[in-house]
Amino acid sequence: MNILISNSSPITLYEQIGTQIKSQIINGTLKPEDPLPSIRALAKEIKVSIITTKRAYEELEKEGFIKTVVGKGTFVSDASSERLKEAAMAEMESKLEDIISTAKSLGLTLEECLEIFKSIYEEV
């Protein structure tokens, strides 16, 4: 699993871990029923405490992204694709809120923003 941690980020370590695992689930890199590394193995791999990794896994499990089976390990949840789509849309909305705040601070109108969005959308 590819997880990059930044000690200088204002985002807590467990949130960085959770966000990156969640992104890999949403974009399909991690598929339903894929096994995740044990808490201890992941902590050792990314050089953080076991407590930090445990908290990230607990949060992901609360949100329904992963499940732990006693004696077998932790796996990507077989949550419906609709749940994953909702999570991806929530993440996108959060990013758009930041972009809209920036646009308003620059004095851009809604029409200008829509034109920029449309232009970029058509290019991608």
N, C-alpha and C positions, 0 to 999 in steps of 0.2 A: 504494500500500500504506500502511495506517495503522499506524504504529509510534510509540509514545511512549516516550521514554527519560527516566529520572530519574537525574541525577548524584548525588543524595543517597541513593539506594537502596543497601543493602548487597549487592545482587545485581549481579554484573559486567555491564558493558554488553553484551558478546556474548551472555550468558545472557538478558538482557532481550529482545534482538532475536530470538534463537532461540525463546524461549518464546512470544513474540507471533506469530511466523510459524507455529509449530507449532499454536497455538490456532486461528489462522485456517484452517489446513488441516483440523484435527479438526472444527471447527464448520461446515465447508463453504463458508466465504467464499472460500477458495482451493481450486480443484478440480484433479483430476489433469490434468497437461499444461499448466496455466496457467503462463505465463512469469513469472519474478520479475525485478525490476530487476537490472541488473548490480551487482556489488560496489561499483564506483566511484559509480554513480548513487545507490544506496541510502545509501552513506556520506555523500555530499553532501547528500542530502535530509534525513537525520536528524542531520546535523552530528556525525559520529563519524569516527574514522580508518578508512582502507581496511582496515588490519590487523584492526581490531575486527570489521568486517562480514565479512571473509574468514573469520575464526575462527567466527563464527556460522553461516555457510554450510557450512563444513567439518563442524561438529558435526551440523547438520541432515542433511547428506549421509551421515554415518556412521550416523545413526539411521534412514536410509531415507526421510526425508520429502521430500527434494529430490534432483534429479540434475542434473549439469552435462554438457552436450554441447559438446565442443570446437568452437569456431567458430559455435555457435548460441546458447548462453546457458544459463541455469539455469531449471529447470522444476520444478513440483510433481511428485513421483513418482507413478506410477500404482500405488502400493502397494495391496494389497488392503484392502478396507474392514475386514477382520478385524484387520489390523495397526493401523489407525487407531483402531479400537475398543479394542484392548489398550492403546494409548498413552493414550487418554482415561480408561480405567479406572485405569491406574497413577497418573495425575494426580489423579483423584478420591480414590483410596486415600490418597495423600499428604496431601490436604486433610483427609480424615476423621481421619487420625492426629493432626493438629494439633487438631482439634475434640475428639477423645476425650481428649487430654491436658488440654485446658482443662476439659472436663466433669469429669474425675477430680479436678483441682485444686479444683473447686467442690464436690466431694463428691457429685456426681450418681450415681445408680445406673444400671446398664444399662437397667433397665426405664424409668426416667425419660427416658433418652436416646432409647430406641426410641420412646417416646410422642411426644417432640418431633419426631423424625425423621418419624414417620408423619403427624403433624399438618401439618408443612411440606410433605411429599411430596404429600399430598392437596390442599393449597391451590394448588400450582404447576401 
